[in-house]
Amino acid sequence: MLLRLSIHTIFSSLLLISITGIWLQTPAVLAAAYFEDGYLGLTQTELHQQLGLPQAVRDRKSALRVFTYYAITDWEKYFRKLVSPENGEDVYTYTRDGIEIRYSFSYTVDPNDQNEDRTLFVRLVDIEFSPAVPLAQIPTLVPEFHPSEDPASPSFRSNIWVLLFKGAPSPQARFIVKETTRDKLEWTLAYQLFSLQGLPDPLTTKSLIDRVEISTQSVDLVKQRQRHTHDPILNPYSREFSQHALAPQPPTAKKIPVPKYAE
């Protein structure tokens, strides 16, 4: 009888210890993508599980687009210790329809995380094309690129880029935003398409694009503070845009110079 009680006591103690150990384990950090692109907000671990290890890691050397590229093995063994891990961008390269497409993932960290090996979260996806491709071809080359077809979807341009918004804002997306007033604004999925040679006026679907950034931006911020640099346009991926482009345009009247006289 005593033996049975002893065995029962030992078993109960071991079970309690094992359960307590499970409770005390630090849970793995899991995240979920904020938008339909499937990347923004993921942890680096989740991204690697989805895409595999990157072919390389790059480090931006200045405010300009100047990078140093490292083999993934060299980065993990040595350079990761010299450069802040969040400054390293994971690089994946693919070839689709004869176009070389390079994905680079930029990260951010939780400023309240004081651990030495802090969790990295995807904050921006940079997609480069070599050679440049027509604006109309991007959806077939980039599976993550699903621009709205609504003509009223917020769309803007400058002389070198087109900015497209899509979908509803995500309160969780504020976490990956560096803007100081991020808590006062709403943040939406944004696609920004860049052209190194400049965009024509009027814009056409044949305009060549060198790079696409997938990020989260604020429509209100654009309208309130950036209206002098962001010209509103009709969504270039809408049917109405195509119809407008096909319609004959009236000839532009040549302005007669007005002479100026000395007072």
C-alpha atoms as a printed R data frame, in Angstrom:
    type eleno elety resid chain resno       x      y       z
1   ATOM     1    CA   MET     A     1   0.000  0.000   0.000
2   ATOM     2    CA   LEU     A     2   2.815  2.390   0.898
3   ATOM     3    CA   LEU     A     3   4.581  1.493  -2.347
4   ATOM     4    CA   ARG     A     4   1.490  2.373  -4.366
5   ATOM     5    CA   LEU     A     5   1.158  5.702  -2.551
6   ATOM     6    CA   SER     A     6   4.845  6.486  -3.150
7   ATOM     7    CA   ILE     A     7   4.568  5.684  -6.864
8   ATOM     8    CA   HIS     A     8   1.414  7.795  -7.126
9   ATOM     9    CA   THR     A     9   3.101 10.705  -5.308
10  ATOM    10    CA   ILE     A    10   6.204 10.540  -7.535
11  ATOM    11    CA   PHE     A    11   4.093 10.387 -10.707
12  ATOM    12    CA   SER     A    12   2.000 13.368  -9.585
13  ATOM    13    CA   SER     A    13   5.129 15.381  -8.804
14  ATOM    14    CA   LEU     A    14   6.698 14.622 -12.193
15  ATOM    15    CA   LEU     A    15   3.480 15.560 -13.961
16  ATOM    16    CA   LEU     A    16   3.313 18.860 -12.049
17  ATOM    17    CA   ILE     A    17   6.944 19.644 -12.883
18  ATOM    18    CA   SER     A    18   6.434 18.919 -16.582
19  ATOM    19    CA   ILE     A    19   3.306 21.069 -16.756
20  ATOM    20    CA   THR     A    20   5.027 23.894 -14.884
21  ATOM    21    CA   GLY     A    21   7.957 23.651 -17.293
22  ATOM    22    CA   ILE     A    22   5.618 24.055 -20.242
23  ATOM    23    CA   TRP     A    23   4.032 27.127 -18.658
24  ATOM    24    CA   LEU     A    24   7.422 28.713 -18.011
25  ATOM    25    CA   GLN     A    25   8.707 28.243 -21.559
26  ATOM    26    CA   THR     A    26   8.925 31.444 -23.604
27  ATOM    27    CA   PRO     A    27   6.323 31.200 -26.350
28  ATOM    28    CA   ALA     A    28   7.492 31.549 -29.934
29  ATOM    29    CA   VAL     A    29   6.669 34.930 -31.454
30  ATOM    30    CA   LEU     A    30   4.047 34.437 -34.132
31  ATOM    31    CA   ALA     A    31   2.669 37.163 -36.351
32  ATOM    32    CA   ALA     A    32   0.226 37.456 -39.192
33  ATOM    33    CA   ALA     A    33   0.413 39.496 -42.362
34  ATOM    34    CA   TYR     A    34  -1.534 42.748 -42.098
35  ATOM    35    CA   PHE     A    35  -2.666 42.850 -45.720
36  ATOM    36    CA   GLU     A    36  -3.325 40.640 -48.721
37  ATOM    37    CA   ASP     A    37   0.283 40.882 -49.934
38  ATOM    38    CA   GLY     A    38   1.037 38.185 -47.354
39  ATOM    39    CA   TYR     A    39   4.372 39.644 -46.189
40  ATOM    40    CA   LEU     A    40   4.017 42.888 -44.226
41  ATOM    41    CA   GLY     A    41   4.010 42.096 -40.513
42  ATOM    42    CA   LEU     A    42   5.476 38.584 -40.731
43  ATOM    43    CA   THR     A    43   8.435 37.695 -38.532
44  ATOM    44    CA   GLN     A    44  11.696 36.864 -40.256
45  ATOM    45    CA   THR     A    45  11.332 33.260 -39.094
46  ATOM    46    CA   GLU     A    46   7.881 33.006 -40.671
47  ATOM    47    CA   LEU     A    47   9.175 34.537 -43.897
48  ATOM    48    CA   HIS     A    48  12.003 31.986 -44.049
49  ATOM    49    CA   GLN     A    49   9.518 29.182 -43.436
50  ATOM    50    CA   GLN     A    50   7.458 30.461 -46.342
51  ATOM    51    CA   LEU     A    51  10.220 31.250 -48.860
52  ATOM    52    CA   GLY     A    52  13.214 29.320 -47.547
53  ATOM    53    CA   LEU     A    53  16.544 30.887 -46.644
54  ATOM    54    CA   PRO     A    54  17.516 33.920 -48.753
55  ATOM    55    CA   GLN     A    55  20.216 33.665 -51.409
56  ATOM    56    CA   ALA     A    56  21.933 36.727 -49.957
57  ATOM    57    CA   VAL     A    57  21.649 39.556 -47.444
58  ATOM    58    CA   ARG     A    58  22.300 43.175 -48.322
59  ATOM    59    CA   ASP     A    59  23.128 46.186 -46.178
60  ATOM    60    CA   ARG     A    60  22.318 49.752 -47.218
61  ATOM    61    CA   LYS     A    61  25.409 51.941 -47.015
62  ATOM    62    CA   SER     A    62  23.791 55.356 -47.336
63  ATOM    63    CA   ALA     A    63  20.521 57.162 -47.856
64  ATOM    64    CA   LEU     A    64  20.992 56.464 -51.558
65  ATOM    65    CA   ARG     A    65  20.409 53.015 -53.013
66  ATOM    66    CA   VAL     A    66  23.953 51.798 -52.415
67  ATOM    67    CA   PHE     A    67  24.176 48.264 -51.006
68  ATOM    68    CA   THR     A    68  26.761 45.703 -49.981
69  ATOM    69    CA   TYR     A    69  25.716 42.111 -50.635
70  ATOM    70    CA   TYR     A    70  26.766 39.150 -48.475
71  ATOM    71    CA   ALA     A    71  26.377 35.416 -48.945
72  ATOM    72    CA   ILE     A    72  23.909 34.104 -46.372
73  ATOM    73    CA   THR     A    73  26.589 31.894 -44.767
74  ATOM    74    CA   ASP     A    74  29.017 34.825 -44.397
75  ATOM    75    CA   TRP     A    75  26.261 37.033 -42.992
76  ATOM    76    CA   GLU     A    76  25.232 34.537 -40.316
77  ATOM    77    CA   LYS     A    77  28.804 33.692 -39.278
78  ATOM    78    CA   TYR     A    78  30.398 37.121 -39.232
79  ATOM    79    CA   PHE     A    79  28.733 40.230 -40.673
80  ATOM    80    CA   ARG     A    80  25.499 39.882 -38.675
81  ATOM    81    CA   LYS     A    81  27.559 40.667 -35.567
82  ATOM    82    CA   LEU     A    82  28.995 43.837 -37.119
83  ATOM    83    CA   VAL     A    83  25.758 45.209 -38.572
84  ATOM    84    CA   SER     A    84  22.490 45.547 -36.667
85  ATOM    85    CA   PRO     A    85  20.380 42.554 -37.782
86  ATOM    86    CA   GLU     A    86  17.426 44.814 -38.657
87  ATOM    87    CA   ASN     A    87  19.659 46.621 -41.173
88  ATOM    88    CA   GLY     A    88  20.188 43.447 -43.162
89  ATOM    89    CA   GLU     A    89  17.712 42.880 -46.007
90  ATOM    90    CA   ASP     A    90  16.957 39.307 -47.081
91  ATOM    91    CA   VAL     A    91  17.321 38.921 -50.857
92  ATOM    92    CA   TYR     A    92  15.576 36.400 -53.123
93  ATOM    93    CA   THR     A    93  16.046 36.337 -56.906
94  ATOM    94    CA   TYR     A    94  13.713 34.753 -59.463
95  ATOM    95    CA   THR     A    95  13.423 34.666 -63.246
96  ATOM    96    CA   ARG     A    96   9.928 34.979 -64.692
97  ATOM    97    CA   ASP     A    97   9.141 35.373 -68.397
98  ATOM    98    CA   GLY     A    98  12.791 36.188 -69.045
99  ATOM    99    CA   ILE     A    99  12.808 39.013 -66.465
100 ATOM   100    CA   GLU     A   100  15.133 38.879 -63.454
101 ATOM   101    CA   ILE     A   101  13.107 39.815 -60.377
102 ATOM   102    CA   ARG     A   102  14.841 40.555 -57.086
103 ATOM   103    CA   TYR     A   103  12.875 40.674 -53.826
104 ATOM   104    CA   SER     A   104  14.451 42.408 -50.822
105 ATOM   105    CA   PHE     A   105  12.764 42.364 -47.410
106 ATOM   106    CA   SER     A   106  13.396 45.164 -44.908
107 ATOM   107    CA   TYR     A   107  12.730 44.661 -41.209
108 ATOM   108    CA   THR     A   108  11.875 46.538 -38.057
109 ATOM   109    CA   VAL     A   109  11.976 45.575 -34.384
110 ATOM   110    CA   ASP     A   110   9.834 46.181 -31.339
111 ATOM   111    CA   PRO     A   111  11.556 49.101 -29.535
112 ATOM   112    CA   ASN     A   112  10.374 47.644 -26.220
113 ATOM   113    CA   ASP     A   113  12.106 44.326 -26.908
114 ATOM   114    CA   GLN     A   114  15.335 44.363 -24.887
115 ATOM   115    CA   ASN     A   115  16.473 40.859 -25.843
116 ATOM   116    CA   GLU     A   116  19.851 40.534 -27.519
117 ATOM   117    CA   ASP     A   117  18.369 38.567 -30.433
118 ATOM   118    CA   ARG     A   118  15.285 40.678 -31.110
119 ATOM   119    CA   THR     A   119  12.456 39.459 -33.323
120 ATOM   120    CA   LEU     A   120  12.451 41.037 -36.793
121 ATOM   121    CA   PHE     A   121   9.206 41.977 -38.559
122 ATOM   122    CA   VAL     A   122   8.807 42.646 -42.301
123 ATOM   123    CA   ARG     A   123   8.082 46.352 -42.863
124 ATOM   124    CA   LEU     A   124   8.776 46.756 -46.600
125 ATOM   125    CA   VAL     A   125   9.180 44.594 -49.697
126 ATOM   126    CA   ASP     A   126  11.368 45.998 -52.483
127 ATOM   127    CA   ILE     A   127  10.950 44.307 -55.898
128 ATOM   128    CA   GLU     A   128  13.367 45.175 -58.725
129 ATOM   129    CA   PHE     A   129  13.072 44.287 -62.418
130 ATOM   130    CA   SER     A   130  15.936 43.759 -64.861
131 ATOM   131    CA   PRO     A   131  15.246 44.975 -67.469
132 ATOM   132    CA   ALA     A   132  12.453 47.453 -66.688
133 ATOM   133    CA   VAL     A   133   8.934 46.262 -67.518
134 ATOM   134    CA   PRO     A   134   5.722 47.974 -68.704
135 ATOM   135    CA   LEU     A   135   3.312 48.985 -65.981
136 ATOM   136    CA   ALA     A   136   0.666 46.657 -67.444
137 ATOM   137    CA   GLN     A   137   2.943 43.597 -67.121
138 ATOM   138    CA   ILE     A   138   3.649 43.827 -63.388
139 ATOM   139    CA   PRO     A   139   0.587 41.829 -62.177
140 ATOM   140    CA   THR     A   140   1.705 38.818 -64.260
141 ATOM   141    CA   LEU     A   141   5.285 38.995 -62.926
142 ATOM   142    CA   VAL     A   142   4.569 39.628 -59.240
143 ATOM   143    CA   PRO     A   143   1.963 37.278 -57.699
144 ATOM   144    CA   GLU     A   144   1.771 39.456 -54.567
145 ATOM   145    CA   PHE     A   145   0.806 42.530 -56.607
146 ATOM   146    CA   HIS     A   146  -2.982 42.868 -56.765
147 ATOM   147    CA   PRO     A   147  -3.813 46.508 -57.509
148 ATOM   148    CA   SER     A   148  -7.379 47.685 -57.173
149 ATOM   149    CA   GLU     A   149  -9.407 47.984 -60.380
150 ATOM   150    CA   ASP     A   150 -11.676 50.621 -58.866
151 ATOM   151    CA   PRO     A   151 -11.183 53.904 -60.757
152 ATOM   152    CA   ALA     A   152 -11.780 55.822 -57.519
153 ATOM   153    CA   SER     A   153  -9.124 53.918 -55.566
154 ATOM   154    CA   PRO     A   154  -6.628 56.500 -54.193
155 ATOM   155    CA   SER     A   155  -3.870 56.893 -56.788
156 ATOM   156    CA   PHE     A   156  -1.125 59.496 -57.093
157 ATOM   157    CA   ARG     A   157   1.921 60.226 -59.206
158 ATOM   158    CA   SER     A   158   5.040 62.326 -59.507
159 ATOM   159    CA   ASN     A   159   7.499 62.499 -62.379
160 ATOM   160    CA   ILE     A   160   9.265 59.283 -61.257
161 ATOM   161    CA   TRP     A   161   6.693 57.165 -59.399
162 ATOM   162    CA   VAL     A   162   3.069 56.042 -59.136
163 ATOM   163    CA   LEU     A   163   1.511 55.418 -55.708
164 ATOM   164    CA   LEU     A   164  -1.510 53.108 -55.422
165 ATOM   165    CA   PHE     A   165  -3.545 52.323 -52.303
166 ATOM   166    CA   LYS     A   166  -5.736 49.282 -51.834
167 ATOM   167    CA   GLY     A   167  -8.172 47.964 -49.256
168 ATOM   168    CA   ALA     A   168  -9.097 48.967 -45.748
169 ATOM   169    CA   PRO     A   169  -6.641 50.338 -43.168
170 ATOM   170    CA   SER     A   170  -5.126 47.984 -40.593
171 ATOM   171    CA   PRO     A   171  -4.704 49.233 -37.000
172 ATOM   172    CA   GLN     A   172  -2.003 46.586 -36.461
173 ATOM   173    CA   ALA     A   173   0.065 48.021 -39.324
174 ATOM   174    CA   ARG     A   174   1.050 51.006 -37.171
175 ATOM   175    CA   PHE     A   175   3.601 48.701 -35.558
176 ATOM   176    CA   ILE     A   176   5.851 48.725 -38.652
177 ATOM   177    CA   VAL     A   177   5.497 52.472 -39.349
178 ATOM   178    CA   LYS     A   178   8.291 54.878 -38.374
179 ATOM   179    CA   GLU     A   179   6.215 58.069 -38.732
180 ATOM   180    CA   THR     A   180   6.095 59.907 -35.390
181 ATOM   181    CA   THR     A   181   2.355 60.615 -35.741
182 ATOM   182    CA   ARG     A   182   1.536 57.053 -36.740
183 ATOM   183    CA   ASP     A   183  -1.043 56.593 -33.957
184 ATOM   184    CA   LYS     A   184  -3.108 59.515 -35.258
185 ATOM   185    CA   LEU     A   185  -3.386 58.176 -38.811
186 ATOM   186    CA   GLU     A   186  -4.752 55.123 -40.580
187 ATOM   187    CA   TRP     A   187  -2.380 52.922 -42.561
188 ATOM   188    CA   THR     A   188  -3.271 51.075 -45.736
189 ATOM   189    CA   LEU     A   189  -1.569 48.670 -48.140
190 ATOM   190    CA   ALA     A   190   0.389 50.714 -50.691
191 ATOM   191    CA   TYR     A   191   2.178 49.890 -53.929
192 ATOM   192    CA   GLN     A   192   4.734 52.441 -55.118
193 ATOM   193    CA   LEU     A   193   6.051 51.953 -58.661
194 ATOM   194    CA   PHE     A   194   9.321 53.692 -59.596
195 ATOM   195    CA   SER     A   195  10.769 54.609 -62.986
196 ATOM   196    CA   LEU     A   196  14.442 55.558 -63.215
197 ATOM   197    CA   GLN     A   197  14.006 57.225 -66.594
198 ATOM   198    CA   GLY     A   198  10.958 59.180 -65.490
199 ATOM   199    CA   LEU     A   199   7.277 58.774 -66.270
200 ATOM   200    CA   PRO     A   200   5.585 60.343 -69.291
201 ATOM   201    CA   ASP     A   201   2.740 62.806 -69.068
202 ATOM   202    CA   PRO     A   202   0.131 61.587 -69.652
203 ATOM   203    CA   LEU     A   203   0.863 58.269 -67.966
204 ATOM   204    CA   THR     A   204   0.278 55.098 -70.018
205 ATOM   205    CA   THR     A   205   0.209 51.380 -69.214
206 ATOM   206    CA   LYS     A   206   3.317 51.037 -71.406
207 ATOM   207    CA   SER     A   207   5.361 53.239 -69.083
208 ATOM   208    CA   LEU     A   208   8.479 51.363 -67.946
209 ATOM   209    CA   ILE     A   209   8.825 50.499 -64.260
210 ATOM   210    CA   ASP     A   210  12.132 49.489 -62.645
211 ATOM   211    CA   ARG     A   211  11.018 48.833 -59.097
212 ATOM   212    CA   VAL     A   212   7.965 48.279 -56.880
213 ATOM   213    CA   GLU     A   213   7.764 48.852 -53.136
214 ATOM   214    CA   ILE     A   214   5.079 47.115 -51.085
215 ATOM   215    CA   SER     A   215   4.555 48.952 -47.808
216 ATOM   216    CA   THR     A   216   1.917 50.615 -45.674
217 ATOM   217    CA   GLN     A   217   1.233 54.313 -46.155
218 ATOM   218    CA   SER     A   218  -1.445 56.778 -45.114
219 ATOM   219    CA   VAL     A   219  -3.895 58.320 -47.585
220 ATOM   220    CA   ASP     A   220  -4.627 61.109 -45.096
221 ATOM   221    CA   LEU     A   221  -0.930 61.909 -44.761
222 ATOM   222    CA   VAL     A   222  -0.643 62.245 -48.539
223 ATOM   223    CA   LYS     A   223  -3.687 64.508 -48.783
224 ATOM   224    CA   GLN     A   224  -2.783 66.676 -45.795
225 ATOM   225    CA   ARG     A   225   0.975 67.130 -46.045
226 ATOM   226    CA   GLN     A   226   2.148 65.848 -49.428
227 ATOM   227    CA   ARG     A   227  -0.418 67.258 -51.839
228 ATOM   228    CA   HIS     A   228   2.222 69.433 -53.539
229 ATOM   229    CA   THR     A   229   4.305 66.390 -54.497
230 ATOM   230    CA   HIS     A   230   1.523 63.810 -55.001
231 ATOM   231    CA   ASP     A   231  -0.760 64.557 -57.949
232 ATOM   232    CA   PRO     A   232  -4.090 62.645 -57.859
233 ATOM   233    CA   ILE     A   233  -4.681 60.498 -60.956
234 ATOM   234    CA   LEU     A   234  -7.156 57.962 -62.265
235 ATOM   235    CA   ASN     A   235  -6.218 54.449 -61.156
236 ATOM   236    CA   PRO     A   236  -4.023 53.140 -64.034
237 ATOM   237    CA   TYR     A   237  -5.262 49.568 -63.469
238 ATOM   238    CA   SER     A   238  -8.924 50.477 -63.891
239 ATOM   239    CA   ARG     A   239 -10.940 49.879 -67.061
240 ATOM   240    CA   GLU     A   240 -11.776 53.572 -67.162
241 ATOM   241    CA   PHE     A   241  -8.085 54.448 -67.406
242 ATOM   242    CA   SER     A   242  -7.655 52.199 -70.443
243 ATOM   243    CA   GLN     A   243 -10.750 53.664 -72.091
244 ATOM   244    CA   HIS     A   244  -9.549 57.192 -71.379
245 ATOM   245    CA   ALA     A   245  -6.157 56.388 -72.896
246 ATOM   246    CA   LEU     A   246  -7.786 55.028 -76.076
247 ATOM   247    CA   ALA     A   247 -10.060 58.027 -76.507
248 ATOM   248    CA   PRO     A   248  -8.711 60.665 -78.914
249 ATOM   249    CA   GLN     A   249  -7.303 63.614 -77.037
250 ATOM   250    CA   PRO     A   250  -7.978 67.154 -78.227
251 ATOM   251    CA   PRO     A   251  -4.893 68.938 -79.531
252 ATOM   252    CA   THR     A   252  -3.180 71.080 -76.978
253 ATOM   253    CA   ALA     A   253  -3.609 74.749 -77.787
254 ATOM   254    CA   LYS     A   254  -0.323 76.502 -78.235
255 ATOM   255    CA   LYS     A   255  -0.023 79.368 -75.814
256 ATOM   256    CA   ILE     A   256   0.834 82.745 -77.294
257 ATOM   257    CA   PRO     A   257   3.639 84.334 -75.305
258 ATOM   258    CA   VAL     A   258   2.606 87.520 -73.555
259 ATOM   259    CA   PRO     A   259   5.160 90.311 -73.948
260 ATOM   260    CA   LYS     A   260   6.395 92.030 -70.829
261 ATOM   261    CA   TYR     A   261   7.021 95.749 -70.882
262 ATOM   262    CA   ALA     A   262   9.265 97.751 -68.657
263 ATOM   263    CA   GLU     A   263   7.355 99.953 -66.264
